[in-house]
Amino acid sequence: MSLSIDVETPRLLLRQWLAADREPFAALNADPEVTRYLLPLARPESDALADRLAAGIDEHGWGFWAVEAPGVAPFIGFVGIKPLAPALPFAPGVEIGWRLARPYWGRGYACEAAQAALKVGFEQVGLDEIVAFTATGNLRSRAVMERLAMRADAAPFDHPAVPPGHPLREHVLYRIARRDWRARENGDTDPGDAPVAAA
């Protein structure tokens, strides 16, 4: 078991999951707007996912952390980095991801927490690259990836966990390398290095 890395940002705490997070997480996963580009999760599936994410943090010390907004809400969703599922065509590697409850959209929370997660991945874990992916039509999530200076691969891919013919099967993959993240952190990014715009 690894020591869990808790991450603080100016407005947020990224932490290990608590039993009290299960109920608001299930409510988040039952919101049709939140899950518009995800496969739906019933309460038992939502609880099982929370358990897997908590176990991943126990194993590695990092993962998809529960996100708390102190003074605002004890749980607003998850943000973090975790090892890729082996079935993905670009595995092995590490992905960054997020899922926030709808009342906390539009406040910059996802980007703030994701920037902190990238810092953990590159500086503490020592990763060379971090990827992100989402359904092709999920422009809101793609916009966060682009604000993080991630670059989209030219070709989409079919997500193996989504059934053939399902409208969410086609996904787009984004990447950021440690050297590019470091250049951006140091303010060395050239205008020509701007990420690909969402289509």
Phi, psi and chi 1 to 4 in degrees:
 res  aa     phi    psi   chi1   chi2   chi3   chi4
   1 MET       -  131.4  179.1 -178.3  -65.7      -
   2 SER   -91.8  155.8  -61.1      -      -      -
   3 LEU   -73.4  125.5 -179.1   64.6      -      -
   4 SER   -68.2  132.2  175.3      -      -      -
   5 ILE   -88.5  116.0  -59.7  169.7      -      -
   6 ASP   -94.0  143.3  -73.0  -13.9      -      -
   7 VAL  -123.5  127.4 -177.6      -      -      -
   8 GLU  -111.7  137.8  -68.2 -171.2   46.0      -
   9 THR  -119.6  176.6   74.5      -      -      -
  10 PRO   -54.7  -30.6  -30.1   37.3      -      -
  11 ARG  -121.5   -6.7  -61.9 -177.9  -65.6  167.4
  12 LEU  -134.3  158.3  -56.8  170.0      -      -
  13 LEU  -125.3  123.6  172.4   63.6      -      -
  14 LEU  -100.9  118.9  -77.1   62.5      -      -
  15 ARG  -142.6  173.4   55.3  162.3  175.1   77.3
  16 GLN   -65.7  153.2  176.8   58.1  -71.5      -
  17 TRP   -71.6  147.1  -69.8   73.0      -      -
  18 LEU  -116.8  158.4  -55.7  173.4      -      -
  19 ALA   -57.9  -34.9      -      -      -      -
  20 ALA   -67.4  -14.0      -      -      -      -
  21 ASP   -78.1  -18.9  -60.4  -29.1      -      -
  22 ARG   -60.2  -46.2  -83.0   18.8  178.8 -149.6
  23 GLU   -64.9  -51.1 -174.2  171.0  -15.7      -
  24 PRO   -64.8  -28.4   19.0  -30.0      -      -
  25 PHE   -67.9  -40.7 -172.5   48.8      -      -
  26 ALA   -64.0  -38.5      -      -      -      -
  27 ALA   -64.6  -41.1      -      -      -      -
  28 LEU   -59.1  -46.6  177.6  162.2      -      -
  29 ASN   -73.0  -12.2  -72.8  -40.7      -      -
  30 ALA   -95.7   -5.1      -      -      -      -
  31 ASP   -79.7  118.3 -176.0  -28.4      -      -
  32 PRO   -63.5  -25.8   19.4  -30.0      -      -
  33 GLU   -73.1  -41.2  -80.1  -60.2  -53.3      -
  34 VAL   -64.3  -40.1  174.0      -      -      -
  35 THR   -97.0   17.7   58.8      -      -      -
  36 ARG   -56.5  -34.9 -178.5  178.0  177.3 -171.7
  37 TYR  -113.1   23.3  -64.0  103.3      -      -
  38 LEU  -128.4  159.0  -58.1  166.4      -      -
  39 LEU   -74.9  137.0  -63.4  179.4      -      -
  40 PRO   -66.1  151.6   23.3  -32.3      -      -
  41 LEU  -126.3  123.7  -64.3  179.2      -      -
  42 ALA   -75.8  169.5      -      -      -      -
  43 ARG   -55.4  -46.2  176.3   63.2 -171.2  -98.2
  44 PRO   -60.9  -36.9  -23.4   35.0      -      -
  45 GLU   -69.7  -38.3  -64.3  166.0  -36.4      -
  46 SER   -63.1  -45.6  176.5      -      -      -
  47 ASP   -62.5  -40.4  -72.4   -9.4      -      -
  48 ALA   -64.1  -38.4      -      -      -      -
  49 LEU   -64.6  -44.9  174.4   57.1      -      -
  50 ALA   -58.4  -40.8      -      -      -      -
  51 ASP   -63.4  -42.2  -70.4  -17.8      -      -
  52 ARG   -65.9  -40.0  -71.5 -164.0  -57.5  -85.8
  53 LEU   -67.0  -40.0  -63.0 -178.7      -      -
  54 ALA   -63.8  -41.5      -      -      -      -
  55 ALA   -63.9  -36.6      -      -      -      -
  56 GLY   -63.2  -39.5      -      -      -      -
  57 ILE   -67.5  -40.1  -65.3  171.1      -      -
  58 ASP   -58.9  -39.3  -79.7  -17.2      -      -
  59 GLU   -73.0  -45.4 -179.9  180.0   -5.3      -
  60 HIS  -103.2  -22.2  -58.0  -70.0      -      -
  61 GLY    91.4  -10.0      -      -      -      -
  62 TRP  -145.9  164.8   45.3  -88.2      -      -
  63 GLY   167.2 -152.1      -      -      -      -
  64 PHE   -86.6   95.2  -83.0    6.1      -      -
  65 TRP   -73.7  148.6  -68.3  -79.1      -      -
  66 ALA   -68.8  142.6      -      -      -      -
  67 VAL  -112.6  127.8 -179.8      -      -      -
  68 GLU  -114.0  139.9 -179.0  175.9  -27.1      -
  69 ALA  -111.4   91.2      -      -      -      -
  70 PRO   -54.0  132.6  -27.7   37.0      -      -
  71 GLY    82.4   -7.8      -      -      -      -
  72 VAL  -116.2  -56.4  177.1      -      -      -
  73 ALA  -159.7  143.5      -      -      -      -
  74 PRO   -73.9  -17.7   25.0  -33.1      -      -
  75 PHE  -153.3  126.0  176.2   84.8      -      -
  76 ILE  -123.1   -3.4   66.1  169.3      -      -
  77 GLY   144.2 -155.5      -      -      -      -
  78 PHE  -133.1  152.3   71.3   68.7      -      -
  79 VAL  -149.0  144.1  177.9      -      -      -
  80 GLY   164.0 -164.2      -      -      -      -
  81 ILE  -127.3  145.3   52.5  172.8      -      -
  82 LYS  -155.5  158.8   73.2  175.1 -174.2   66.8
  83 PRO   -61.2  143.9  -25.0   35.4      -      -
  84 LEU   -68.7  146.7  -70.7  165.4      -      -
  85 ALA   -62.5  135.3      -      -      -      -
  86 PRO   -58.5  -26.6  -22.9   32.8      -      -
  87 ALA   -73.7  -15.6      -      -      -      -
  88 LEU   -67.7  141.8  -70.8  165.2      -      -
  89 PRO   -67.7  -15.9   21.0  -31.8      -      -
  90 PHE  -107.8    9.7   38.7   88.1      -      -
  91 ALA   -73.6  155.8      -      -      -      -
  92 PRO   -80.8  166.4   31.4  -36.3      -      -
  93 GLY   162.6 -165.9      -      -      -      -
  94 VAL  -132.4  135.5  169.4      -      -      -
  95 GLU  -108.8  156.0   65.8  171.2  -64.9      -
  96 ILE  -111.3  141.8 -174.2  167.2      -      -
  97 GLY  -154.0  168.2      -      -      -      -
  98 TRP  -156.1  153.7   44.9   84.3      -      -
  99 ARG  -157.5  110.3 -172.5  178.8  -54.5  175.1
 100 LEU  -116.0  148.1  -61.0 -176.4      -      -
 101 ALA   -64.4  146.9      -      -      -      -
 102 ARG   -58.3  -36.2 -166.8  165.3   17.2  144.8
 103 PRO   -60.8  -14.3  -25.1   35.8      -      -
 104 TYR  -108.8   11.1  -50.5  103.9      -      -
 105 TRP   -73.6  156.7  -68.2    4.5      -      -
 106 GLY    75.5   11.1      -      -      -      -
 107 ARG  -109.6    1.3  -57.2 -171.0 -169.3 -170.7
 108 GLY    79.8   10.4      -      -      -      -
 109 TYR   -66.0  -43.8  -74.2  156.4      -      -
 110 ALA   -60.5  -44.9      -      -      -      -
 111 CYS   -68.3  -41.1 -158.4      -      -      -
 112 GLU   -61.1  -47.1  179.6  177.0  -34.1      -
 113 ALA   -69.6  -39.2      -      -      -      -
 114 ALA   -65.8  -37.8      -      -      -      -
 115 GLN   -61.1  -39.7  -73.5  171.2  -24.3      -
 116 ALA   -67.0  -37.6      -      -      -      -
 117 ALA   -66.0  -40.0      -      -      -      -
 118 LEU   -60.7  -41.1  -73.4  175.9      -      -
 119 LYS   -61.0  -43.5 -175.0  178.2  179.4   71.9
 120 VAL   -60.6  -47.4  170.1      -      -      -
 121 GLY   -60.3  -44.6      -      -      -      -
 122 PHE   -84.1  -37.7  -71.5  129.6      -      -
 123 GLU   -91.6  -38.6  -68.5 -166.8  -14.3      -
 124 GLN   -97.1  -40.4  -66.4 -177.3 -113.2      -
 125 VAL   -84.5  -27.3 -177.6      -      -      -
 126 GLY    81.8   29.3      -      -      -      -
 127 LEU   -72.2  150.8  -58.3  171.4      -      -
 128 ASP   -91.8  -26.4  -69.0  -37.0      -      -
 129 GLU  -152.2  147.3 -179.8 -175.1   68.7      -
 130 ILE  -130.7  138.5  -64.1  173.1      -      -
 131 VAL  -117.3  164.9  -56.2      -      -      -
 132 ALA  -144.7  152.4      -      -      -      -
 133 PHE  -150.8  155.7   53.4   89.6      -      -
 134 THR  -160.5  166.4 -171.4      -      -      -
 135 ALA   -57.2  141.7      -      -      -      -
 136 THR   -54.0  -36.8  -56.6      -      -      -
 137 GLY   -81.8   -1.2      -      -      -      -
 138 ASN   -83.0   78.6 -171.6   -5.7      -      -
 139 LEU   -68.6  -29.7  -59.6 -173.7      -      -
 140 ARG   -64.0  -46.0 -179.7 -175.7  -68.0  -87.4
 141 SER   -70.4  -37.1 -161.5      -      -      -
 142 ARG   -63.1  -34.5  -67.2  178.0   65.8  169.6
 143 ALA   -64.5  -37.1      -      -      -      -
 144 VAL   -64.1  -44.1  174.8      -      -      -
 145 MET   -58.1  -40.2  -63.5  170.3 -168.2      -
 146 GLU   -71.9  -35.0  -72.1  158.8    8.0      -
 147 ARG   -66.3  -24.6  -76.1 -164.1  -68.4  -87.5
 148 LEU   -82.8    3.6  -63.9  171.2      -      -
 149 ALA    68.1   27.0      -      -      -      -
 150 MET   -81.7  151.1  -56.6 -173.5   84.1      -
 151 ARG  -111.3  138.3  -64.5  174.5  178.5  -89.1
 152 ALA   -83.9  137.4      -      -      -      -
 153 ASP   -65.8  150.5  -81.7    8.5      -      -
 154 ALA   -66.2  -37.7      -      -      -      -
 155 ALA  -105.1  134.7      -      -      -      -
 156 PRO   -72.2  172.9   27.3  -32.4      -      -
 157 PHE  -137.3  158.9   70.4   96.7      -      -
 158 ASP   -90.2  122.1  -71.9  -20.6      -      -
 159 HIS   -71.7  124.5 -163.2  -61.7      -      -
 160 PRO   -67.3  -19.3   21.5  -32.0      -      -
 161 ALA   -86.8   -5.1      -      -      -      -
 162 VAL  -103.8  129.0 -178.6      -      -      -
 163 PRO   -59.8  145.1  -20.9   31.4      -      -
 164 PRO   -54.7  138.6  -24.8   34.0      -      -
 165 GLY    86.6  -12.8      -      -      -      -
 166 HIS   -70.5  140.0 -167.1  -74.4      -      -
 167 PRO   -63.8  -16.2   17.4  -29.9      -      -
 168 LEU   -99.1    7.2  -61.9 -178.9      -      -
 169 ARG   -66.8  -38.1 -175.6  166.6  169.8   84.5
 170 GLU   -75.7  124.9 -175.8 -178.5  -86.4      -
 171 HIS  -122.2  160.8  -85.3   53.0      -      -
 172 VAL  -117.7  142.5   62.5      -      -      -
 173 LEU  -109.8  133.2  176.3   68.9      -      -
 174 TYR  -116.9  152.5  -77.3   73.3      -      -
 175 ARG  -138.8  152.2  -55.4  174.6 -174.3  -94.0
 176 ILE  -143.7  131.9 -174.1  167.8      -      -
 177 ALA   -92.8  154.6      -      -      -      -
 178 ARG   -59.0  -40.4  177.7  168.9   49.6 -175.0
 179 ARG   -63.4  -37.1   64.5  179.8  179.4  -83.8
 180 ASP   -72.7  -38.6  -64.0  -31.1      -      -
 181 TRP   -62.5  -43.6  173.0   82.7      -      -
 182 ARG   -64.4  -41.1 -174.9  170.5  -70.8  148.6
 183 ALA   -61.9  -41.3      -      -      -      -
 184 ARG   -66.2  -41.7 -178.0  172.4 -176.7  -97.4
 185 GLU   -61.6  -34.2  -72.1  -70.3  -69.6      -
 186 ASN   -86.6    0.1  -66.2  -25.0      -      -
 187 GLY    75.6   21.7      -      -      -      -
 188 ASP   -97.5    4.9  -62.0  -26.2      -      -
 189 THR   -67.0  127.6  -54.9      -      -      -
 190 ASP   -79.4  144.5 -175.0  -86.6      -      -
 191 PRO   -53.0  -29.8  -24.4   32.0      -      -
 192 GLY   -70.4  -11.4      -      -      -      -
 193 ASP   -93.9   10.5  -67.0  -24.8      -      -
 194 ALA   -59.8  142.9      -      -      -      -
 195 PRO   -66.9  158.7   23.3  -32.0      -      -
 196 VAL   -65.5  134.5  177.0      -      -      -
 197 ALA   -73.7  151.3      -      -      -      -
 198 ALA   -67.0  143.0      -      -      -      -
 199 ALA  -105.8      -      -      -      -      -
